[in-house]
Amino acid sequence: MNLTSKKYLSQVEEVIKKAEAGEVYPVYLFIGDRPIIHLQINKLIDCLVPEEAKDFNFEVLSPDFFSEGRLLELLETRGFFPGRKVILIQDLPLLVSADTTKTRWKKALAAIEAGDDDRAMELISRIFSDLKIDPKELIGLSSGQMKEVLDWPKDLRIENLSEFLEDHGEDLECIEPIHTGSGNRILSWLAQRADPSRAIIIIESEVVDRRCSFYKELKKHGPVMDLDKEKKDKKGGADFARSFIRSLIREKGKEIEHKAIDTIMERVGHEDLVGLKTEIQKLVSHAGDSVRIKAEDVCELVVRHKDEELYKLTGAIGEKDLGKCLNSLSYLLDQGIHPLAILQTIANFLRKMIILRAVFEYGPGIQAVKNLQYQIFKDEILPEIKENLGDALPAVLKGHPYALYKLSLQAYGFDLDQMLVFLASMAEIDLEFKGGQVSHRVLLETLIFRFISM
């Protein structure tokens, strides 16, 4: 059975309640991002294995050590304690294929963009292992050469991966691929010898090829809880997020007002489930002995998750991509971000661009930016600039080298004199915002169009 409806969480809870009542299956499959599904998996494990037996009757098989033979050996070996054994398999290799590689790269790129280096390294190491590629072989290759080696998806940008490998390629684990088997022996065990009172398999996978025969056969033997598929439906995603919030609150023994849920959704959105979990934990901790979480608590504690979208807006301005600019602007305004906050962000971005453009024009020369490699910028040009400026170093140059590198590349496409004139005109724009008759949306759209037209 495949649990992919909008009632996802209630159905997962139903599966767990059945396990508590003794109705169990030989295999369970959870699909989705690990921070989200792991909570539900732990609840199921608590039902299946007593706490005092976990050290002996519960085992984890990572993809690095998985093979059919190893799994069957664990299933057939009785635990030290009486009762069933439970084997948790993480990212079962048999469920991925060449058709899932693009999805896995997307997750890795998302981790890079979010600054989650540990997660990005874990995902990238695993992909390289499955592709039988040593990541160190890619260091120093051009983007075009790297695309050819990786058979890179045409609609994904490779620049972030290339830059990430320059910084972290030496630290990536080179995982030796092992012969995992075809899956037939596992299916045979499930069909002929499985006994949930003795042994149970739990599989957690971030990505699954739903068309592969092993997946289709596997789901005949137990529940498949597919959170990843749920998130594709925006309306369902919003419904799921509400259920997700209620479930987390109930689990902590608290209650929450409907208005408080609406406020959380408005401020965080429904797509960032990890962000939702973080904010709920903050609210529960702040509540202390109080049972009920109110809308006022949310207003006090939960910040709008606007920084990433504001970053996207300035990035799109730097790339002179009007379509992306207007999409980000619409999202920010629709989320209730004050237009003056957006105006201030654009003004700050403009000031940083002016400073960097001036630093390069009167330092190493603006032509030094063209086709500049990150490693050269970080190891040679940036230290030289900092040494030359000494105590007069502007605050913008104290930021992260990679952020400065990206900003420098963007500054190359803008004329310094025009940016200075544009900055002077920002005072008039500010007055129009505060007392004019034109809508803020139109003013911001006009401002952005003028900016990227320079």
N, C-alpha and C positions, 0 to 999 in steps of 0.2 A: 504494500500500500504506500502511496506517495502523498505526504502531507504538505501540500503547496497552496492551500487556500488562504483567504484573508484571516482565517481564524487560527493562524499558525501556532501562536503561543498556547492557546487553549487546547489545541490538539496535542502539542508536546506535553502539556501538563496532564492530559488524559492518558498518554502513553506511560508517563511516570507514575500516575496513580494506579494504573493497571499493574505495573511492576511492583509497587508497594503491596498490592493485593495478591501477588503471586502469579499474575498472568504475564509471562515473559516470552520473548522470542530468541531464537539462536543468534540473530544478528540485528544490529541497529546501525543505520547510516545517517550521519549528520553532515549537511553540506552548507558551507558559508564561511565568512571570515572568522578566524579562530577566537578573537576577543568576544564575539557574540555567541557562538555556539558552545563555547567551552563551559559556560555557566550551566547550561542545560545538561550537558554531558556529565558534569560533576554531580548534579542532582540524581541522574539515573544511576551512576556508579554507587552513590550512597545507598540507593535502594537495593542494589544487587549484591553488594559485598559489605559485610559488617566491618566497622571501623577497625576492630582488633585483628581482622584477617587480611587487611589490605596489603600489609607488607609481604605477605606470602601468596595470597590468592588473586592479586591484581598485578598485571604487567603491562608495560607500554612498549609497543614496537614502533620505532621511528623508521622512516623510509630508508635510512642508511643501512639498517640491519634486517629489513624485511625480506623474506622469501617464503614461498608456499611451504617448503619443508620445515622451516623454523616455526611458522605459525601452527602447523599441524602437530608438531612436536609439543608445543606449549599446550595446545588444546587437549591432547591425549594424556598429558602428564597430570596426575592428580596433585592438587594443592596440598601444602603442608597442613593447613587447617581443614576441617570438614566443611562441606559446602561447595558451591560452584566456583570456578575460576572465571575471571573476566579479563579479556585481552583487548586493550585499546590500541588500534592501529591508526597512526597519524599519516595523513596524505598518502593513502594506499597507491603505490605506483600503477597498479593494474587498472585504475579508474581514469588515468590521464592518457592522452594520445597526442599525436601531432596536431590534431584539431583543437586542442585546448591550450596550445602554446601561446597563442595571442592573448587569451584571457589571463594567463599567468604572467605574461609580460606587463599587461595593464596593471595588475596588482603590484608588481614590483616597481613600476614607474610611479604609481600612486604613493607607495611607501617612500620613494626617493623625494617626491615633491612635498610630502608631509614632514620630511626631516627625520623619519624613523629609520635610521641607518641599520640597526640590528635586524629589523624585519626585512628590509630590502636585501641585506646580505644573505639572510636565510633563504629567501625566495629565489634570488639570483643563483646562489650556489646550487640549489636543487635543480633549477632549469638547466644550468650548464652540465650538471651530472647526467641528466636524462639525455641531453644532446651529445654527451661524450666529448665535451670541449673543456680544455683547461683555460680558465679565465685569464691567466697570465699571458696566453697566446694572443689575446686581443689588445693588450696594452700597447699603445703606440700606433695602432691602425687608424686610418682615417675613418670618418663616418661611413663613407661609401664602401670601403673594404669590410667594415664591421657588419654592415647590412648584408653583404654578400655571404659572409661566413655564417651568419645567424639565420639566413633566409628570412630577414626581418619583414614583418607585416607592413604593407605599403602605407596604411593610414595611421601609423604610429610614428612619433618623432623619436629618434634615437639619441639626440644630443644629450639629454639628461643622463641616459645610461652611460654614454661615452665619458662624460665628465665624472660620473660616480665611479666608474672603473679606474679613472686616472687617480682618484683619491683613495679608493679602497680595494682596488684589484689585487694588490699584494696580500691583503688580509682575508680574502675570500677562501673558504675551504675548498680544496680540490677533492671532491667526493668520488671515490671509485664506484662506478656502476656495478651492480651485482645482478646475477640472474634471478629474477623474481618469480619466474614461472608464467604459466598461461592463465591461471585462475581455475582451471578445470578441477584440480584436486580439492580446492576450497568448495566449489559448487557440489562436488561429489560428497564431501563431508556433510554439507548442509542438507543434502537430499537424503542421505542414507544413514548417517551416524550421529547427527546433531541431537543433543539432549540438553535443553536449557537449564536443567537442574544441575548439570555437571559443568558446562562451559558455555560462555557467551562471547561473541565478537562485537565490539563497538568500533565503528569506523568514523573518523572525522577527516573530512577532505574539504579544502578551500575551493577546489575546482574539480569538476567531474565531466567526463564525456558521456552525456546521457544517451548517446546513440550506440555506444559499444555494447556488445552482447553480454559481457560480464556484468555490467550495471543492470541491464534488463533482467538477467537471471537472478541477480543478487536481491533485487527488490521484491521478488516473489517469496522470500523467506523472512521478511521482517520489515518494520516501518522505515521509511525514508523521509527525513525531515529536512526539506530543501529550502533553507532561508535564502540562499543565493538567488534562486529563481523568483522568490517572493518580491525581492527588491526591484525587479524589472517593471513591476506594475506600480506607477506613481501613486494612484489612489490607494491600492492595496498597501503600498509602502507606508502611506500616512496612517492607515488603519492599524498596520502592524506596529508602527512606532508608538501609537497610543496604548496598544495592548502591552507592548514592551515596557513602557513606563509604569503602567499599573502593576505588572508582574513584579518588577523590581521593588516597587514600593511595598507591595503585599509581603514579599519575601522578607523584608526588614521589619515587618510587624507594624507598618504605618498605613495611613489613609491619605488620600490626596483629593483636593477639590477639582471639579471639572474645569473650572476657570484656570486653575494652576496648570493643568495639563495643556490647555490652550496656549497659555503664556510660554511654557517650555517649548512647545512646537513652533511658536512664532519666533522665539529667540534662537533656537538651535536648528530647527528644520527637522525633517523626517528621515533624511538620507544618512546623516552622520550618527549611526547607532552607538559607536564608541564614545562620541561626544555626549550623547544623551546619557549613557551609563555613567560617565564622569560627573555630569551635573547632578544626576540623581543621588549619587554617593555623597556629593557635597551637601545636598539638601537634607538627606537623612542624618548626616553627621551633625549639621547645624540644628536639627529639630530636637536633639537630646531626648528628654523624657516626653516631649509633646508627641501625641499620636498623629495629629492631622497636619498635613502640609498645605499651606494656603498660597493663594496667588501673590500675596504681599511678600512671602518668603522667596518666591521665584524672582520677583522684581528686584529684590535686594541682593540675591546671590548669583543668579544665572546671567552671565554676560552674553550679549549677542555674538554669535560666531560670524562676525563680519570681516575679521582681519584677512582671512584667506581670499574672500571675494574682492576686497579692496586691493589686495596684492594682484589678483587676476586683472583688475581694471587697469592699474598702473602698468602692468606687464603688457597688456594689449595696447595701451597708449604708446609704450616704448617700441612695440613692434609695428605701430601704425596700422593696426587691424581694426577698422571701424566696426565691423560686424561684432567682433568679440567685445569691443568697448561698449556698444549699445546693449548687448546681452547682459553684461556685468552690471551696467548702470540700472537696467530695468530690475534685475534681481535685488539690488541693494535698496532701491526705492520701494519696491513691493514688500520688502522685509521691514520697512519702516525706518531705515537708516536716515537720519536727518540730512537733507541736502547740503547744509553747511559743513557737516563732517566730511562729506564726499569732496566738496570744494577744497577743504583744508588738506585732504589727502593728495589731491591733484597738485595743489600749490607746493606742498612739501616735496613731492616727486620732481616737480619742475626745478626747485632750488637745488636738489641733489644732482640733477642732470647738468645744471649750469656749472656747479662746482667741479664735477668730474670732467666736463668738456674743457673748462678753463685749465684744470690741472694738466690735462694731456696736451692742450695746445701750447702751453708755455713750459711744459716739461719735456717728456720724451717725444712730443709731436703727435698730433691726432692720427696721423697715418699709422702709428704704431698699434692702434687698436684694430685696424683692418686685418681680418683673418687671424687674430690673436688667439693662441692656444691658452687654455686656463692655467696649465702648469707653468708656462713662461710668465704669465701675468702674476701668479702667486709667488713664484720663487725668485723672479728677477725684477720685474717692473714695479710691483707694489712696494717691495722693500726699499727700492731706490727712491721712489716718490716720498715715502715716509721719512727717509734719511735726509733728503733735500729740504723738506718742509720743517722738520724738527718740531719745535714747540708750537709752530703755527699750523700744525696739522688740523684740518677741519674735522668736525665730528663725524661727517659722513664717511671719512676714510678710516674710521675706527671700527667699521662694521665687519661682517663675515667676508672673507676674501671672495667666495663664490658669488655672493650677492653683489659685491662691488664689480666683479668681472662682468656679470650679466648687465648691470647698469651701464658700465663703460661701453659695451657693445651697442647698447641702445642709444647712448649719447652720441655715438659716431654719426647717427642718421639725422641729427638736429643741428642747426646753425646757432652758434653762440649768440651772435648779435640779435637774431630774431627771438631767441628765448629770453634775452634780457628785456627786449621791448614788450614781449608777451607778459613777463612777470610784472612789469610796471602797470600794465593794463588790468591786472588782477584786482587792484583796489576799486576800479570802476565796477567790475563784475560783482565784487562783494557788496557794493552799494545797491546794485540792481537786485541782488538776492534779498536784501533787507527792506527795500522800499519800492521796488518796481512792480509793474503790473503783469509782467511775463511770468509764466509758470516756471517753477524751479526745474522741472524736467527739461523744458525747452532750453533754458539757460545752460544747463549742464551739457546737453547734447551739442549745442552750438559751441560751447567752450572746448569740448573734446575734439570736435571737428576742426576747429581752428588750430588746436595743439598739434594734431597729427598731420595737418596740412603744411606745417613748417618745413 
